[in-house]
Amino acid sequence: MPGSSEWTIASFTPGEHPLGKLVDILARQQQNQPYVLFIDQFEEIFTLCEDEEERKAFIRSVVQEVKAAEKQTRIILTMRGDFLNKCAEYLEIITLINSDPPTAFIVTPMSFAELQEAIEKPANLHGVTFEHGLVSQIAQDIIGQPGALPLLQYALKELWRVCIEAESPQPLLTHIGYEEIGGVIGALDKRATILYQSFTTVDQKFVQSLFMELVQLSKSGGVTRRRVSWERLAAISDSPQQLQRVIGLLADSQQRLIITDEKTIEVAHEALISEWKLLNSWIAKDLENIRLHRSLEEDCQEWQEIFNKSDDALLTGAKLAVIAEWVEKTQPRFTPPEIEFLQKSLKRRNREIQSELEHERQLRELAESRQEEAEARAKAEAEKTTGSP
């Protein structure tokens, strides 16, 4: 077994098109080089990748890489536990998970005692203590909650802010402070709402649009986070300055509602989607707009990447009619490729309508001409009959 210093390590998250990412990484792999590939947030092959054939090809490639006897590749993937059952639908990956010796490790929820330790010890390292009974109360409030640790993170950060950063005379986290932040469940909702209310009316409108881009609707009706590019958010912002200003505040280390890198932006925790009541209300009100925008986005992406902008892949028929009506009614903002895709689809439809109208006009004129000819013949026959001796 090679030493740890001999291993080459690469990592990525699947995103909307995982196969291309995997192929690029494996193509750079040196022959016979000990290699660790870390695939984080593996559930994105279900939440973000919409192409079933690409999903299957990605899974096959992962399995083949693991089983290749001539390679020294190790693949580690992490996945939310609530998506583990989705793997059962794909024989190759579930066979790999169930292989012997075991290759799967399920991170179990923290016990009550472990939660208490996770709450109390970091504060103690900074010389800060909790009022009697508060640690147990927080642990009781959080145990068994979906997304427990992200919720706990926000709650403790807020508790620290109101009890310690607010020039407290003593390093003590208190019950009164815990009530002030709204407890574990209310802390994230309260903080996100306060931050949203601090924006101007114009920026608030952009924040709503931004978060609608950062969520994905599953076919089962669930809502998960999705990663989007800076270019897409630039298309829906009023200006580059607004984009940088709002993103900067939402991603600030004190707020941490979203996370960013050089290419993409995403919601920091799924807990924000489930616990921020204001965001839930926006999603509920905007479900149809989100669905239609995603539909146009996916069709546009196929038109570009698969069909090389062929007219044969433009929107047509009832689908185009629905999109056109939605665009006229809501005036959404699009990226330049989406604008081009929609405009070309509409121009093609208009050409077809004009062609049909022209064809109908020609048929009508032909029918009228034939009618006139028939009437002229009938008149001539009548005159001939009348004028005979």
C-alpha positions as CSV (number, residue, x, y, z in Angstrom):
1,M,0.0,0.0,0.0
2,P,1.5,3.4,-1.0
3,G,2.3,5.9,1.7
4,S,0.0,8.9,2.1
5,S,2.5,11.2,0.4
6,E,2.5,9.2,-2.8
7,W,-1.2,9.5,-3.4
8,T,-2.6,12.1,-5.9
9,I,-5.9,13.5,-4.7
10,A,-8.7,15.1,-6.8
11,S,-12.2,16.2,-5.8
12,F,-15.3,17.6,-7.4
13,T,-19.1,17.8,-6.9
14,P,-21.3,16.3,-9.7
15,G,-23.4,19.3,-10.6
16,E,-25.8,19.3,-13.6
17,H,-23.4,17.5,-15.9
18,P,-21.3,15.1,-13.8
19,L,-20.0,12.8,-16.6
20,G,-17.9,15.5,-18.3
21,K,-16.3,16.4,-15.0
22,L,-15.4,12.8,-14.2
23,V,-14.0,12.2,-17.7
24,D,-11.8,15.3,-17.5
25,I,-10.4,14.3,-14.2
26,L,-9.7,10.7,-15.1
27,A,-8.1,11.8,-18.4
28,R,-5.5,13.8,-16.4
29,Q,-4.7,10.8,-14.2
30,Q,-1.2,9.4,-14.7
31,Q,-0.9,5.7,-15.5
32,N,-0.2,3.5,-12.5
33,Q,-0.3,6.5,-10.2
34,P,-1.9,5.8,-6.7
35,Y,-5.0,8.0,-7.0
36,V,-7.8,9.1,-4.7
37,L,-10.9,10.7,-6.2
38,F,-13.3,12.4,-3.7
39,I,-16.8,13.0,-5.0
40,D,-18.6,15.3,-2.6
41,Q,-22.4,15.8,-2.5
42,F,-23.0,12.7,-4.7
43,E,-26.8,13.2,-4.3
44,E,-26.4,15.9,-7.0
45,I,-26.6,13.2,-9.6
46,F,-30.3,12.9,-8.5
47,T,-31.0,16.6,-7.6
48,L,-29.2,18.4,-10.4
49,C,-28.5,16.0,-13.2
50,E,-31.7,15.8,-15.2
51,D,-30.4,13.5,-18.0
52,E,-31.1,9.9,-17.0
53,E,-28.7,8.5,-19.7
54,E,-25.9,10.8,-18.4
55,R,-26.6,9.7,-14.8
56,K,-26.3,6.0,-15.8
57,A,-23.1,6.6,-17.8
58,F,-21.6,8.5,-14.8
59,I,-22.4,5.6,-12.4
60,R,-21.0,3.1,-14.9
61,S,-17.8,5.1,-15.2
62,V,-17.4,5.3,-11.4
63,V,-17.9,1.6,-11.0
64,Q,-15.5,0.7,-13.8
65,E,-12.8,2.9,-12.3
66,V,-13.2,1.2,-8.9
67,K,-13.1,-2.3,-10.4
68,A,-10.2,-1.7,-12.9
69,A,-7.6,-4.2,-11.6
70,E,-4.8,-2.5,-13.4
71,K,-5.4,0.9,-11.7
72,Q,-4.6,2.0,-8.2
73,T,-7.6,4.2,-7.9
74,R,-9.7,4.7,-4.7
75,I,-13.0,6.6,-4.9
76,I,-14.6,8.2,-1.9
77,L,-18.0,9.7,-2.2
78,T,-20.2,11.5,0.4
79,M,-24.0,11.6,0.1
80,R,-26.9,12.7,2.2
81,G,-28.5,9.7,3.9
82,D,-32.0,10.5,2.6
83,F,-30.8,9.9,-0.9
84,L,-29.3,6.5,-0.2
85,N,-32.5,4.8,-1.3
86,K,-32.2,6.4,-4.7
87,C,-29.0,4.3,-5.3
88,A,-31.1,1.1,-5.0
89,E,-32.6,2.0,-8.4
90,Y,-29.2,1.5,-10.0
91,L,-27.9,-2.0,-9.7
92,E,-24.2,-1.2,-10.4
93,I,-23.9,1.4,-7.7
94,I,-25.9,-0.5,-5.0
95,T,-23.9,-3.6,-5.7
96,L,-20.7,-1.6,-5.1
97,I,-22.1,-0.2,-1.9
98,N,-23.1,-3.7,-0.7
99,S,-19.8,-5.3,-1.7
100,D,-17.7,-7.3,0.7
101,P,-15.6,-6.1,2.5
102,P,-18.0,-3.2,3.3
103,T,-17.2,0.0,1.5
104,A,-19.9,2.1,2.9
105,F,-19.8,4.1,6.2
106,I,-23.0,5.8,7.4
107,V,-22.5,8.8,9.7
108,T,-25.0,8.2,12.5
109,P,-26.8,11.1,14.2
110,M,-25.1,12.4,17.3
111,S,-26.4,11.0,20.6
112,F,-27.7,13.4,23.2
113,A,-24.4,13.3,25.1
114,E,-22.4,13.9,21.9
115,L,-24.6,16.9,21.1
116,Q,-24.0,18.3,24.6
117,E,-20.3,17.9,24.1
118,A,-20.4,19.5,20.7
119,I,-22.3,22.5,22.1
120,E,-20.3,23.0,25.3
121,K,-16.6,22.2,24.5
122,P,-15.9,24.9,21.8
123,A,-17.2,27.6,24.1
124,N,-15.1,26.3,27.0
125,L,-12.0,26.5,24.8
126,H,-12.6,30.3,24.7
127,G,-13.3,30.6,28.4
128,V,-17.1,30.9,27.9
129,T,-19.6,28.9,29.8
130,F,-23.4,28.2,29.6
131,E,-26.0,29.0,32.2
132,H,-27.1,25.9,34.1
133,G,-29.4,23.7,32.1
134,L,-29.0,25.7,28.8
135,V,-26.8,23.0,27.1
136,S,-29.3,20.3,27.8
137,Q,-32.1,22.5,26.5
138,I,-30.3,23.3,23.3
139,A,-29.5,19.6,22.8
140,Q,-33.1,18.6,23.5
141,D,-34.3,21.2,20.9
142,I,-32.0,20.0,18.2
143,I,-31.9,16.2,18.6
144,G,-33.8,14.4,15.8
145,Q,-34.2,17.6,13.8
146,P,-33.5,17.3,10.0
147,G,-30.3,19.3,9.2
148,A,-29.6,19.4,12.9
149,L,-25.9,20.5,12.8
150,P,-26.4,23.4,10.4
151,L,-29.3,24.6,12.5
152,L,-27.1,24.3,15.6
153,Q,-24.3,26.2,14.0
154,Y,-26.5,29.1,13.2
155,A,-28.1,29.1,16.7
156,L,-24.8,29.0,18.5
157,K,-23.4,31.8,16.3
158,E,-26.4,33.9,17.1
159,L,-26.2,33.1,20.8
160,W,-22.6,34.1,20.8
161,R,-23.4,37.4,19.1
162,V,-26.1,38.5,21.6
163,C,-24.4,37.2,24.7
164,I,-20.7,37.7,24.1
165,E,-20.2,40.2,21.3
166,A,-22.7,42.6,22.8
167,E,-20.2,43.7,25.4
168,S,-21.3,41.2,28.0
169,P,-19.8,41.9,31.5
170,Q,-19.1,38.2,31.8
171,P,-18.3,35.3,29.4
172,L,-21.7,33.6,29.8
173,L,-24.2,32.2,27.3
174,T,-27.7,32.7,28.9
175,H,-31.2,31.5,28.7
176,I,-32.4,35.0,28.0
177,G,-30.1,35.2,25.0
178,Y,-31.3,31.9,23.8
179,E,-34.9,33.1,23.9
180,E,-33.9,36.3,22.2
181,I,-32.6,34.5,19.1
182,G,-35.7,32.3,18.9
183,G,-34.0,29.1,20.0
184,V,-32.5,26.6,17.6
185,I,-35.4,26.5,15.1
186,G,-36.0,30.3,15.1
187,A,-32.4,31.5,15.0
188,L,-31.8,30.8,11.3
189,D,-35.2,32.1,10.3
190,K,-34.9,35.3,12.4
191,R,-31.4,36.1,11.2
192,A,-32.1,35.6,7.5
193,T,-35.3,37.7,7.8
194,I,-33.5,40.5,9.6
195,L,-30.8,40.6,6.9
196,Y,-33.4,40.6,4.1
197,Q,-35.2,43.5,5.8
198,S,-31.9,45.5,5.9
199,F,-31.8,45.7,2.1
200,T,-33.4,48.4,0.1
201,T,-36.7,47.6,-1.7
202,V,-34.8,47.3,-5.0
203,D,-32.2,44.9,-3.5
204,Q,-35.0,42.9,-1.8
205,K,-36.5,42.2,-5.2
206,F,-33.2,41.0,-6.4
207,V,-32.7,38.8,-3.3
208,Q,-36.0,37.1,-4.0
209,S,-35.0,36.4,-7.6
210,L,-31.6,35.2,-6.6
211,F,-33.0,32.6,-4.2
212,M,-35.4,31.4,-6.8
213,E,-32.4,30.6,-8.9
214,L,-30.7,28.8,-6.0
215,V,-33.5,26.2,-5.5
216,Q,-34.3,23.1,-7.6
217,L,-37.7,21.5,-7.8
218,S,-37.7,17.7,-7.8
219,K,-40.2,15.6,-9.8
220,S,-41.6,14.4,-6.4
221,G,-42.4,18.0,-5.4
222,G,-39.4,18.5,-3.0
223,V,-37.2,21.5,-3.0
224,T,-33.4,21.3,-2.8
225,R,-30.5,23.7,-3.3
226,R,-28.7,24.0,-6.7
227,R,-25.5,25.6,-7.7
228,V,-25.6,28.4,-10.3
229,S,-23.1,30.4,-12.2
230,W,-22.2,34.1,-11.7
231,E,-23.2,34.7,-15.3
232,R,-26.7,33.5,-14.6
233,L,-27.1,35.7,-11.6
234,A,-25.6,38.7,-13.5
235,A,-28.4,38.3,-16.0
236,I,-31.1,38.8,-13.4
237,S,-29.4,41.6,-11.4
238,D,-29.9,45.3,-12.1
239,S,-26.1,45.9,-12.3
240,P,-22.7,44.3,-11.6
241,Q,-22.5,46.5,-8.5
242,Q,-25.8,45.2,-7.1
243,L,-24.7,41.6,-7.7
244,Q,-21.4,42.1,-5.9
245,R,-23.0,44.1,-3.1
246,V,-25.9,41.7,-2.3
247,I,-23.8,38.5,-2.8
248,G,-21.1,40.0,-0.5
249,L,-23.6,40.6,2.3
250,L,-25.3,37.2,2.0
251,A,-22.0,35.4,1.9
252,D,-20.4,37.4,4.7
253,S,-18.8,35.3,7.4
254,Q,-21.2,36.7,9.9
255,Q,-24.3,35.8,7.8
256,R,-23.2,32.8,5.7
257,L,-26.5,32.3,4.0
258,I,-24.8,31.5,0.7
259,I,-21.4,30.2,-0.3
260,T,-19.4,31.2,-3.4
261,D,-16.4,30.3,-5.4
262,E,-14.9,31.7,-8.5
263,K,-17.5,30.1,-10.8
264,T,-20.6,29.4,-8.8
265,I,-23.0,30.3,-5.9
266,E,-25.2,28.1,-3.8
267,V,-27.2,28.1,-0.6
268,A,-25.0,27.4,2.4
269,H,-27.2,24.8,4.0
270,E,-30.3,22.9,3.0
271,A,-31.6,24.0,6.5
272,L,-32.1,27.5,5.1
273,I,-34.6,26.2,2.5
274,S,-36.6,24.2,5.1
275,E,-36.5,26.7,8.0
276,W,-36.6,30.2,6.5
277,K,-40.3,30.9,6.4
278,L,-40.0,33.9,4.1
279,L,-38.1,31.9,1.5
280,N,-40.7,29.1,1.8
281,S,-43.4,31.7,1.0
282,W,-41.5,32.9,-2.1
283,I,-41.1,29.4,-3.4
284,A,-44.8,28.5,-2.8
285,K,-45.9,31.7,-4.7
286,D,-43.3,31.3,-7.5
287,L,-43.5,27.5,-8.1
288,E,-44.9,27.8,-11.7
289,N,-42.4,30.5,-12.6
290,I,-39.5,28.3,-11.3
291,R,-40.8,25.3,-13.2
292,L,-41.1,27.2,-16.5
293,H,-37.8,28.9,-16.2
294,R,-36.0,25.6,-15.5
295,S,-37.8,24.1,-18.5
296,L,-36.6,26.8,-20.8
297,E,-33.1,26.7,-19.2
298,E,-32.8,22.9,-19.8
299,D,-34.1,23.1,-23.4
300,C,-31.7,26.0,-24.2
301,Q,-28.8,24.0,-22.8
302,E,-29.7,21.0,-25.0
303,W,-30.0,23.3,-28.0
304,Q,-26.5,24.6,-27.4
305,E,-24.6,21.6,-26.2
306,I,-26.3,18.6,-27.9
307,F,-27.9,20.1,-31.1
308,N,-25.3,22.8,-31.8
309,K,-28.0,25.5,-32.1
310,S,-29.9,23.6,-34.8
311,D,-33.3,25.0,-35.7
312,D,-34.6,21.5,-35.3
313,A,-34.2,21.8,-31.5
314,L,-36.0,25.1,-31.1
315,L,-39.2,25.3,-29.1
316,T,-42.4,24.6,-31.0
317,G,-46.1,24.0,-30.6
318,A,-47.8,24.0,-27.3
319,K,-44.6,24.2,-25.3
320,L,-43.5,27.4,-27.0
321,A,-47.0,28.8,-26.6
322,V,-46.9,28.3,-22.9
323,I,-43.4,29.8,-22.6
324,A,-44.3,32.8,-24.8
325,E,-47.5,33.5,-22.7
326,W,-45.5,33.2,-19.5
327,V,-42.8,35.6,-20.8
328,E,-45.3,38.2,-21.9
329,K,-47.1,38.0,-18.6
330,T,-44.2,38.0,-16.1
331,Q,-41.3,39.6,-18.1
332,P,-38.6,37.4,-16.6
333,R,-34.9,38.1,-17.1
334,F,-32.8,35.6,-19.1
335,T,-29.2,34.9,-20.0
336,P,-28.0,35.9,-23.5
337,P,-28.1,32.3,-24.8
338,E,-31.7,32.0,-23.4
339,I,-32.7,35.2,-25.1
340,E,-31.3,34.0,-28.4
341,F,-33.0,30.6,-28.0
342,L,-36.4,32.1,-27.3
343,Q,-36.1,34.8,-30.0
344,K,-35.2,32.2,-32.7
345,S,-38.0,29.9,-31.6
346,L,-40.5,32.8,-31.8
347,K,-39.1,33.9,-35.2
348,R,-39.4,30.4,-36.5
349,R,-43.0,30.1,-35.3
350,N,-43.8,33.5,-36.9
351,R,-42.3,32.4,-40.2
352,E,-44.3,29.2,-40.1
353,I,-47.5,31.2,-39.3
354,Q,-46.8,33.6,-42.2
355,S,-46.1,30.6,-44.4
356,E,-49.4,29.0,-43.4
357,L,-51.3,32.3,-43.9
358,E,-49.7,32.7,-47.3
359,H,-50.6,29.1,-48.3
360,E,-54.2,29.7,-47.2
361,R,-54.3,33.0,-49.2
362,Q,-53.0,31.1,-52.3
363,L,-55.6,28.4,-51.8
364,R,-58.3,31.0,-51.3
365,E,-57.3,32.9,-54.4
366,L,-57.1,29.6,-56.4
367,A,-60.6,28.7,-55.2
368,E,-62.0,32.2,-56.1
369,S,-60.3,32.0,-59.5
370,R,-61.9,28.6,-60.2
371,Q,-65.2,29.9,-59.0
372,E,-65.0,32.8,-61.3
373,E,-64.1,30.5,-64.2
374,A,-67.0,28.2,-63.4
375,E,-69.4,31.1,-63.3
376,A,-68.0,32.5,-66.6
377,R,-68.5,29.1,-68.3
378,A,-72.0,28.8,-66.9
379,K,-72.9,32.3,-68.1
380,A,-71.5,31.5,-71.6
381,E,-73.5,28.3,-71.7
382,A,-76.6,30.1,-70.7
383,E,-76.2,32.8,-73.3
384,K,-75.6,30.2,-75.9
385,T,-78.7,28.3,-75.0
386,T,-80.8,31.6,-75.0
387,G,-79.5,32.7,-78.4
388,S,-80.2,29.5,-80.3
389,P,-83.3,29.4,-82.8
